Amino acid sequence: MRVFGGRNLLVNRAEMAPHTTAPIHTHEEEQVFAVLDGSVEFDLDGDVRVMHAGDIVLVPAWVPHGA
């Protein structure tokens, strides 16, 4: 994983193996989450959607999210 941070923005690049999960969490920065390949079920504060390659979401600071 590579993490790039700004003053209030977090962008990270991570590869997830099939059936891997990222637990619900929060952080103080906004986060950009983009799907580069495949698909992932993404939970943004209880709004669960399947994201596909090319989809991007901006996660506001302190909003619970996971995949």
C-alpha positions in Angstrom: 0.0 0.0 0.0 1.1 3.5 -0.7 -0.4 6.4 1.1 -0.5 10.0 -0.1 -1.8 12.7 2.3 -2.6 16.3 2.0 -3.6 18.8 4.5 -7.1 17.3 4.8 -7.1 14.6 2.1 -6.0 11.0 2.1 -5.4 9.0 -1.1 -4.1 5.5 -0.8 -3.4 2.7 -3.2 -4.0 -0.8 -2.0 -4.7 -4.1 -3.7 -7.3 -6.3 -2.1 -7.4 -10.1 -2.6 -10.8 -11.6 -3.4 -13.0 -12.0 -0.3 -10.8 -9.6 1.7 -12.5 -7.0 3.8 -11.6 -3.6 5.3 -13.5 -3.1 8.6 -15.7 -0.1 9.2 -13.5 2.8 10.4 -13.2 6.6 10.3 -10.3 9.1 10.1 -9.9 12.9 10.3 -9.1 13.4 6.6 -11.4 13.1 3.6 -10.5 10.1 1.6 -10.6 9.3 -2.2 -11.5 5.7 -2.9 -11.2 4.5 -6.5 -11.7 1.0 -8.0 -9.1 0.4 -10.6 -9.9 -3.2 -11.4 -12.7 -5.7 -10.5 -15.4 -4.8 -8.0 -15.9 -4.2 -4.3 -18.8 -3.8 -1.9 -18.3 -0.4 -0.3 -20.1 0.7 2.8 -20.4 4.5 3.3 -22.1 5.1 6.6 -24.6 2.2 6.1 -25.1 3.0 2.3 -23.7 -0.2 0.8 -23.1 -0.3 -2.9 -21.1 -2.4 -5.3 -18.4 -0.4 -7.0 -16.8 -1.4 -10.3 -13.6 -0.4 -12.1 -13.7 3.3 -12.8 -15.9 4.2 -9.9 -14.7 6.8 -7.4 -16.1 8.0 -4.1 -15.1 10.9 -1.8 -15.4 9.9 1.8 -16.0 12.9 4.1 -13.9 13.2 7.3 -15.2 11.2 10.3 -17.8 9.3 8.2 -17.7 5.5 8.9 -16.8 3.4 5.9 -15.3 0.1 4.9 -15.2 -2.5 2.1 
